[in-house]
């Protein structure tokens, strides 16, 4: 054994290496883990450490969408202070942040696959807090818009990278619960935001909506910086290779997952990777479009809650904020159900068909949950139009939330299971499209509902959703064939 090590290292002074590090200098000069139980491998971290990591990434993943909607109940106040009556600009106060969410993931998701998760997350967390302070101190509408856009760009990093962190930490057969926590946080954020923002605007002023985000964001950023360690396997192994190189002077060690190419080429490939996934993979494109639609619907519905319940039911601004809770209840019920059964269904189907489990098995629950979107829209729209007792449309809104989560969570799980090594880029593609939809679709909300009323307005949205509901059924049956026929070379 000793002679073999001497020959493969070409007289590298192994005495300078620890016993652990000697094992990783393989015949191919490839640096890898010290066996399947290496404690430095994130998959082998203690259970408590991995759970804390998932919770932390879920907290910062919640904060960005929370910030996107926390100011929505106060847009009238903002426009009054800056002496503007433009309805399009009023909607853009909310939408510009979500458009920033579309730009950020295209950079930060792939960047985390080049430089690691930690440096991107920590840098973006600090910038997010700084730009949100700029929003709170804005003295003009253009200044507010610019800082909102920049905060949206950097705030999207946890949303894009979170799925990658979970793929680093959690094996496929247990990934459903972790992704359930993370996705529930990212979808609950826009629901909780208006509740807090509504009362802050009513009792103090609109600026405190942003100061609240600064306080929470500052605490969350500090926790992530102090507690969350690097999880990206190629980055950890690269650090290990550098340690060995420093001790031995050897410079030709290779790391799995890192190409032996110039950094400029690696960065260029990383930047275009989400676009390749989105435009060259029919599966990624179809699931991204479906997620984008329901995400845009969620933000569009936000524009209807306050005017509908104030006009139809005499709610105050603060009371209207609690309508958003019904959407959150539906999201929570769906998240809990999918988290409990997604892994079980995948493992059961794998055992039945004698294979390791297909990503397509993640879409089974979407087949049954997606129709809740059009059902809830019809329910909410016509019950509010006819002024039925206020709990009736609120229950309809809960069904919409259930459907939104039923599309988003299985879709994200599918992406992570399919593109495990590049999960951050895959979710960046999804986040880009859904953020564009979340930023632009609500701009049509006020004109459409003014023209059609809440009944026919919601029905129009529901008919479009009905047309997309067959997507998970088709992908469950033919997704594996499509994946093999249209591979994406990353």
C-alpha positions as CSV (number, residue, x, y, z in Angstrom):
1,X,0.0,0.0,0.0
2,X,2.8,2.4,0.9
3,X,4.7,1.6,-2.4
4,X,1.5,2.2,-4.3
5,X,1.0,5.6,-2.7
6,X,4.6,6.5,-3.4
7,X,4.2,5.7,-7.1
8,X,0.9,7.6,-7.7
9,X,2.1,10.7,-6.0
10,X,5.3,10.9,-8.0
11,X,7.5,11.5,-5.0
12,X,5.2,14.1,-3.4
13,X,6.3,14.4,0.2
14,X,3.4,12.5,1.8
15,X,4.9,12.9,5.2
16,X,3.7,16.5,5.0
17,X,0.1,15.3,4.7
18,X,-2.1,14.2,7.5
19,X,-3.2,10.5,7.3
20,X,-6.7,11.7,6.3
21,X,-5.5,13.8,3.5
22,X,-3.1,11.1,2.1
23,X,-6.2,9.0,1.3
24,X,-7.6,11.6,-1.1
25,X,-4.6,11.7,-3.5
26,X,-5.9,9.0,-5.8
27,X,-4.2,7.5,-8.9
28,X,-6.0,10.1,-11.1
29,X,-4.8,12.9,-8.8
30,X,-8.5,13.5,-8.0
31,X,-9.3,14.9,-4.5
32,X,-12.4,13.3,-3.0
33,X,-14.0,12.3,0.3
34,X,-12.3,10.0,2.7
35,X,-14.8,7.3,2.1
36,X,-18.6,7.2,2.3
37,X,-18.7,8.3,6.0
38,X,-16.4,11.4,5.7
39,X,-17.8,13.8,8.3
40,X,-16.9,16.8,6.1
41,X,-19.4,15.7,3.5
42,X,-22.6,17.8,4.0
43,X,-24.7,14.6,3.6
44,X,-22.9,13.2,6.6
45,X,-23.3,16.2,8.9
46,X,-25.1,15.5,12.2
47,X,-28.9,15.6,11.8
48,X,-29.3,18.6,14.0
49,X,-26.8,20.6,12.0
50,X,-28.5,19.8,8.7
51,X,-32.0,20.7,10.1
52,X,-30.7,24.0,11.4
53,X,-29.2,24.7,8.0
54,X,-32.5,24.0,6.2
55,X,-34.4,26.2,8.7
56,X,-31.9,29.1,8.2
57,X,-32.1,29.0,4.5
58,X,-35.9,28.8,4.8
59,X,-36.0,31.9,7.0
60,X,-34.0,34.0,4.5
61,X,-36.0,32.4,1.7
62,X,-39.2,33.7,3.5
63,X,-37.9,37.2,4.0
64,X,-37.5,38.1,0.3
65,X,-41.1,37.4,-0.7
66,X,-42.3,38.9,2.6
67,X,-40.5,42.1,1.6
68,X,-42.1,42.0,-1.9
69,X,-45.6,42.4,-0.5
70,X,-45.2,44.1,2.9
71,X,-45.6,47.6,1.3
72,X,-48.6,46.6,-0.9
73,X,-51.3,47.9,1.6
74,X,-49.4,51.2,1.8
75,X,-49.1,52.0,-1.9
76,X,-51.8,54.7,-1.6
77,X,-49.9,56.3,1.2
78,X,-46.7,56.2,-0.8
79,X,-48.3,57.8,-3.9
80,X,-49.9,60.5,-1.7
81,X,-46.6,61.4,-0.1
82,X,-44.8,61.6,-3.5
83,X,-47.8,63.5,-5.1
84,X,-48.6,60.9,-7.8
85,X,-51.9,59.5,-8.9
86,X,-50.7,57.2,-11.7
87,X,-52.3,53.8,-11.1
88,X,-49.6,52.0,-13.2
89,X,-46.9,53.4,-11.0
90,X,-48.8,52.5,-7.9
91,X,-48.8,48.9,-9.0
92,X,-45.2,49.2,-10.0
93,X,-44.2,50.0,-6.4
94,X,-44.8,46.3,-5.7
95,X,-44.0,44.8,-9.1
96,X,-40.5,46.4,-9.4
97,X,-39.2,44.4,-6.5
98,X,-40.5,41.2,-8.1
99,X,-38.9,42.1,-11.4
100,X,-35.6,42.4,-9.5
101,X,-36.3,38.9,-8.3
102,X,-36.3,37.8,-11.9
103,X,-32.8,39.3,-12.6
104,X,-31.0,38.2,-9.5
105,X,-31.3,34.4,-9.7
106,X,-29.8,34.3,-13.2
107,X,-26.6,35.6,-11.7
108,X,-26.6,34.3,-8.1
109,X,-27.8,30.7,-8.7
110,X,-25.0,29.9,-11.2
111,X,-22.5,31.9,-9.2
112,X,-23.1,29.6,-6.2
113,X,-22.1,26.7,-8.4
114,X,-18.8,28.4,-9.1
115,X,-17.8,30.1,-5.9
116,X,-19.9,28.2,-3.4
117,X,-23.2,28.9,-1.5
118,X,-21.9,30.8,1.5
119,X,-20.1,33.8,0.0
120,X,-23.0,34.5,-2.4
121,X,-25.7,34.2,0.4
122,X,-23.8,36.3,2.9
123,X,-22.9,39.0,0.4
124,X,-26.5,39.2,-0.9
125,X,-27.9,39.3,2.6
126,X,-25.9,42.3,3.6
127,X,-26.7,44.1,0.4
128,X,-30.4,43.3,0.8
129,X,-30.5,45.0,4.2
130,X,-28.6,48.0,2.8
131,X,-30.9,48.5,-0.1
132,X,-34.0,48.1,2.1
133,X,-32.6,50.9,4.3
134,X,-32.5,52.9,1.1
135,X,-36.2,52.2,0.5
136,X,-37.0,53.3,4.1
137,X,-35.1,56.6,3.6
138,X,-36.3,57.3,0.0
139,X,-37.2,60.9,-0.6
140,X,-38.6,60.5,-4.1
141,X,-40.6,57.9,-6.0
142,X,-37.7,57.2,-8.5
143,X,-35.3,56.7,-5.6
144,X,-37.8,54.2,-3.9
145,X,-38.2,52.3,-7.2
146,X,-34.4,52.0,-7.8
147,X,-33.8,50.7,-4.2
148,X,-36.8,48.3,-4.5
149,X,-35.4,46.9,-7.7
150,X,-31.9,46.4,-6.3
151,X,-33.2,44.9,-3.1
152,X,-35.3,42.5,-5.2
153,X,-32.2,41.5,-7.2
154,X,-30.0,40.6,-4.3
155,X,-32.9,39.3,-2.2
156,X,-33.6,36.6,-4.8
157,X,-30.3,34.8,-3.9
158,X,-31.7,32.7,-1.1
159,X,-34.8,31.8,-3.2
160,X,-32.5,30.6,-6.1
161,X,-29.8,29.0,-3.9
162,X,-32.0,27.4,-1.3
163,X,-32.9,24.4,-3.4
164,X,-29.2,23.8,-4.1
165,X,-28.4,23.9,-0.4
166,X,-31.1,21.3,0.3
167,X,-29.8,19.1,-2.5
168,X,-26.3,19.3,-0.9
169,X,-27.6,18.3,2.5
170,X,-30.6,16.0,2.1
171,X,-30.7,12.6,0.2
172,X,-33.4,12.3,-2.4
173,X,-35.6,9.9,-0.5
174,X,-35.9,12.5,2.4
175,X,-36.0,15.7,0.4
176,X,-39.7,16.2,0.3
177,X,-40.1,17.5,3.9
178,X,-37.0,19.9,3.6
179,X,-38.3,21.3,0.3
180,X,-41.7,21.6,1.8
181,X,-40.4,23.8,4.6
182,X,-38.4,25.9,2.2
183,X,-41.1,26.4,-0.5
184,X,-43.8,27.0,2.2
185,X,-41.6,29.9,3.5
186,X,-41.1,31.4,0.0
187,X,-44.8,31.3,-0.7
188,X,-46.0,32.3,2.8
189,X,-43.9,35.4,2.7
190,X,-46.1,37.3,0.2
191,X,-49.1,36.3,2.3
192,X,-47.8,37.4,5.7
193,X,-46.3,40.6,4.4
194,X,-49.5,42.6,3.7
195,X,-50.9,41.7,7.1
196,X,-47.9,43.3,8.9
197,X,-47.7,46.1,6.3
198,X,-51.4,46.9,6.6
199,X,-51.3,47.6,10.3
200,X,-47.9,49.4,10.2
201,X,-49.3,51.7,7.4
202,X,-52.5,52.3,9.4
203,X,-50.9,52.8,12.8
204,X,-47.5,54.4,11.9
205,X,-46.6,55.0,8.3
206,X,-45.4,53.2,5.2
207,X,-41.7,53.6,5.9
208,X,-42.0,51.2,8.9
209,X,-42.9,48.4,6.5
210,X,-39.3,48.7,5.3
211,X,-37.8,49.2,8.7
212,X,-39.4,46.0,9.8
213,X,-37.7,44.1,7.0
214,X,-34.4,45.8,7.9
215,X,-34.7,44.5,11.5
216,X,-35.7,41.0,10.6
217,X,-33.2,40.9,7.7
218,X,-30.3,42.1,9.9
219,X,-31.0,39.4,12.5
220,X,-31.4,36.7,9.9
221,X,-28.2,37.7,8.0
222,X,-26.2,37.6,11.3
223,X,-27.5,34.1,12.0
224,X,-26.7,32.8,8.5
225,X,-23.2,34.3,8.7
226,X,-22.5,32.8,12.1
227,X,-24.1,29.4,11.7
228,X,-24.6,28.3,8.1
229,X,-21.4,26.6,6.7
230,X,-20.5,25.9,3.1
231,X,-22.5,23.0,1.6
232,X,-21.5,23.0,-2.0
233,X,-19.5,19.8,-2.5
234,X,-17.1,20.9,-5.3
235,X,-16.3,24.1,-3.3
236,X,-15.5,22.1,-0.2
237,X,-13.3,19.7,-2.1
238,X,-11.6,22.6,-3.9
239,X,-10.6,24.0,-0.4
240,X,-9.3,20.6,0.5
241,X,-7.3,20.4,-2.7
242,X,-5.7,23.8,-2.0
243,X,-4.8,22.6,1.5
244,X,-3.0,19.6,0.0
245,X,-1.3,21.7,-2.6
246,X,0.0,24.1,0.0
247,X,1.4,21.2,2.1
248,X,3.0,19.3,-0.8
249,X,3.6,21.9,-3.5
250,X,1.7,19.7,-5.9
251,X,-0.4,21.7,-8.4
252,X,-2.2,19.2,-10.6
253,X,-4.9,17.9,-8.3
254,X,-8.4,17.7,-9.7
255,X,-11.8,18.1,-8.0
256,X,-14.9,16.3,-9.1
257,X,-17.5,18.7,-10.5
258,X,-15.0,21.4,-11.3
259,X,-13.8,21.6,-14.9
260,X,-10.2,22.1,-15.8
261,X,-11.0,25.2,-17.8
262,X,-10.3,29.0,-17.5
263,X,-12.5,30.7,-14.9
264,X,-13.9,33.1,-17.6
265,X,-15.2,30.1,-19.6
266,X,-16.6,28.4,-16.4
267,X,-18.4,31.7,-15.5
268,X,-19.8,32.1,-19.0
269,X,-21.1,28.5,-19.0
270,X,-22.7,29.1,-15.6
271,X,-24.4,32.3,-16.6
272,X,-26.1,30.7,-19.6
273,X,-27.0,27.5,-17.8
274,X,-30.4,28.6,-16.5
275,X,-31.3,29.9,-20.0
276,X,-30.4,26.6,-21.5
277,X,-32.5,24.7,-19.0
278,X,-35.4,27.0,-19.6
279,X,-35.4,27.1,-23.4
280,X,-33.9,23.7,-24.4
281,X,-35.7,21.5,-21.9
282,X,-39.4,21.0,-22.7
283,X,-40.0,19.8,-19.1
284,X,-38.3,22.7,-17.4
285,X,-40.1,25.1,-19.7
286,X,-43.6,23.7,-19.1
287,X,-43.2,23.4,-15.4
288,X,-41.7,27.0,-15.2
289,X,-44.6,28.4,-17.2
290,X,-47.2,26.7,-14.9
291,X,-45.4,27.9,-11.8
292,X,-45.1,31.4,-13.3
293,X,-48.8,31.5,-14.0
294,X,-49.9,30.6,-10.5
295,X,-47.3,32.9,-8.9
296,X,-48.5,35.8,-11.1
297,X,-52.1,35.0,-10.1
298,X,-51.1,35.2,-6.4
299,X,-49.7,38.7,-6.8
300,X,-52.6,39.7,-9.0
301,X,-55.1,38.6,-6.4
302,X,-53.3,40.7,-3.9
303,X,-54.5,43.7,-5.9
304,X,-58.1,42.6,-5.5
305,X,-58.3,41.7,-1.8
306,X,-58.3,45.2,-0.3
307,X,-60.7,46.9,-2.7
308,X,-63.0,43.9,-2.9
309,X,-63.4,43.4,0.8
310,X,-63.5,47.1,1.6
311,X,-66.1,47.8,-1.1
312,X,-68.2,44.6,-0.8
313,X,-67.9,43.9,3.0
314,X,-66.9,47.2,4.6
315,X,-63.5,45.9,5.9
316,X,-60.9,48.4,7.1
317,X,-57.4,48.4,5.6
318,X,-56.1,46.4,8.6
319,X,-59.0,43.9,8.5
320,X,-58.4,43.4,4.8
321,X,-54.9,42.3,5.5
322,X,-56.3,39.2,7.3
323,X,-57.9,38.0,4.1
324,X,-54.4,37.1,3.0
325,X,-54.3,34.6,5.8
326,X,-56.8,32.4,4.0
327,X,-54.3,32.1,1.1
328,X,-51.6,31.2,3.7
329,X,-53.9,28.5,5.3
330,X,-54.3,26.8,1.9
331,X,-50.5,27.0,1.3
332,X,-49.8,25.5,4.7
333,X,-52.3,22.6,4.3
334,X,-50.8,21.8,0.9
335,X,-47.2,22.1,2.0
336,X,-47.8,19.8,5.0
337,X,-49.6,17.2,2.8
338,X,-47.0,17.2,0.1
339,X,-44.1,17.1,2.6
340,X,-45.7,14.1,4.3
341,X,-46.5,12.0,1.2
342,X,-44.1,13.1,-1.6
343,X,-41.2,10.9,-0.4
344,X,-43.5,8.0,0.5
345,X,-45.1,8.0,-2.9
346,X,-41.8,8.1,-4.7
347,X,-40.3,5.3,-2.6
348,X,-43.5,3.2,-3.0
349,X,-43.5,3.6,-6.8
350,X,-39.8,2.8,-6.9
351,X,-40.3,-0.4,-4.9
352,X,-43.3,-1.4,-7.0
353,X,-41.4,-0.9,-10.3
354,X,-38.0,-2.0,-9.0
355,X,-36.1,1.2,-9.8
356,X,-34.5,3.9,-7.7
357,X,-37.3,6.4,-8.0
358,X,-38.0,8.8,-10.9
359,X,-38.2,12.6,-10.6
360,X,-41.6,12.2,-12.4
361,X,-43.0,10.5,-9.3
362,X,-42.8,13.9,-7.5
363,X,-45.6,15.2,-9.9
364,X,-48.3,12.7,-8.7
365,X,-49.6,15.1,-6.1
366,X,-49.6,18.0,-8.5
367,X,-52.1,16.1,-10.7
368,X,-54.6,16.3,-7.9
369,X,-53.7,19.7,-6.4
370,X,-53.3,21.9,-9.5
371,X,-57.1,21.9,-10.3
372,X,-57.6,23.7,-6.9
373,X,-56.4,26.9,-8.6
374,X,-59.3,27.3,-11.1
375,X,-61.8,25.9,-8.5
376,X,-60.7,28.5,-6.0
377,X,-60.7,31.3,-8.5
378,X,-64.3,30.5,-9.6
379,X,-65.4,30.2,-6.0
380,X,-63.8,33.4,-4.8
381,X,-64.7,35.5,-7.8
382,X,-68.4,34.7,-8.0
383,X,-69.1,34.5,-4.2
384,X,-67.5,38.0,-3.8
385,X,-69.3,39.3,-6.8
386,X,-72.7,38.2,-5.3
387,X,-71.7,39.5,-1.8
388,X,-72.2,36.1,-0.1
389,X,-71.2,36.0,3.5
390,X,-67.6,37.1,3.7
391,X,-66.3,33.6,4.8
392,X,-67.5,32.1,1.5
393,X,-65.0,34.0,-0.7
394,X,-62.3,33.6,2.0
395,X,-62.6,29.8,1.8
396,X,-62.3,30.1,-2.0
397,X,-59.1,32.0,-1.6
398,X,-57.8,29.1,0.6
399,X,-58.4,26.7,-2.3
400,X,-56.3,29.0,-4.5
401,X,-53.5,28.9,-2.0
402,X,-53.7,25.1,-1.8
403,X,-53.4,24.9,-5.6
404,X,-50.5,27.3,-5.8
405,X,-48.4,25.2,-3.4
406,X,-49.5,22.0,-5.2
407,X,-48.0,23.4,-8.4
408,X,-44.9,25.0,-6.9
409,X,-43.6,22.4,-4.4
410,X,-43.7,19.3,-6.6
411,X,-42.3,21.3,-9.5
412,X,-39.4,22.5,-7.4
413,X,-38.8,18.9,-6.1
414,X,-38.8,17.7,-9.6
415,X,-36.2,20.2,-10.6
416,X,-33.9,19.4,-7.7
417,X,-34.1,15.7,-8.3
418,X,-33.5,16.0,-12.0
419,X,-30.6,18.6,-11.9
420,X,-29.2,17.8,-8.5
421,X,-25.7,19.1,-9.2
422,X,-27.1,22.2,-10.8
423,X,-30.3,22.5,-8.7
424,X,-29.6,26.2,-8.1
425,X,-29.4,27.0,-11.8
426,X,-32.6,25.0,-12.4
427,X,-34.5,26.9,-9.7
428,X,-33.0,30.1,-11.0
429,X,-34.7,29.4,-14.3
430,X,-38.0,28.8,-12.6
431,X,-37.6,31.8,-10.3
432,X,-36.8,34.1,-13.3
433,X,-40.0,33.2,-15.2
434,X,-42.3,33.3,-12.2
435,X,-40.8,36.6,-11.0
436,X,-41.4,38.1,-14.4
437,X,-45.0,36.9,-14.2
438,X,-45.3,38.1,-10.6
439,X,-44.1,41.5,-11.6
440,X,-46.1,42.0,-14.8
441,X,-49.4,40.1,-14.5
442,X,-50.6,42.2,-11.5
443,X,-50.2,45.4,-13.6
444,X,-53.2,44.1,-15.6
445,X,-55.2,43.3,-12.5
446,X,-56.8,46.7,-11.7
447,X,-57.8,47.5,-15.3
448,X,-59.1,44.0,-15.9
449,X,-61.1,43.8,-12.7
450,X,-62.5,47.3,-13.2
451,X,-63.7,46.3,-16.6
452,X,-64.9,42.8,-15.9
453,X,-65.7,42.8,-12.2
454,X,-64.3,40.3,-9.7
455,X,-66.5,37.4,-11.0
456,X,-65.6,37.4,-14.6
457,X,-62.1,38.6,-13.9
458,X,-61.3,35.6,-11.7
459,X,-63.1,33.3,-14.3
460,X,-60.8,34.5,-17.0
461,X,-57.8,33.5,-14.9
462,X,-59.4,30.2,-14.1
463,X,-60.0,29.3,-17.7
464,X,-56.3,29.8,-18.5
465,X,-55.3,27.7,-15.5
466,X,-57.6,24.9,-16.6
467,X,-55.7,24.7,-19.9
468,X,-52.4,24.1,-18.0
469,X,-53.7,21.5,-15.5
470,X,-52.9,18.5,-17.8
471,X,-49.2,19.3,-17.7
472,X,-48.3,17.2,-14.6
473,X,-50.4,14.2,-15.9
474,X,-48.5,14.3,-19.2
475,X,-45.1,14.7,-17.6
476,X,-45.8,11.8,-15.1
477,X,-46.4,9.5,-18.1
478,X,-43.9,10.8,-20.7
479,X,-41.4,12.9,-18.7
480,X,-38.7,10.3,-18.6
481,X,-38.9,9.8,-22.3
482,X,-38.8,13.5,-22.9
483,X,-35.8,13.9,-20.6
484,X,-33.8,11.3,-22.5
485,X,-34.8,12.5,-25.9
486,X,-34.1,16.2,-25.2
487,X,-31.0,16.2,-22.9
488,X,-29.6,19.5,-21.8
489,X,-25.8,19.6,-22.0
490,X,-24.7,21.7,-19.0
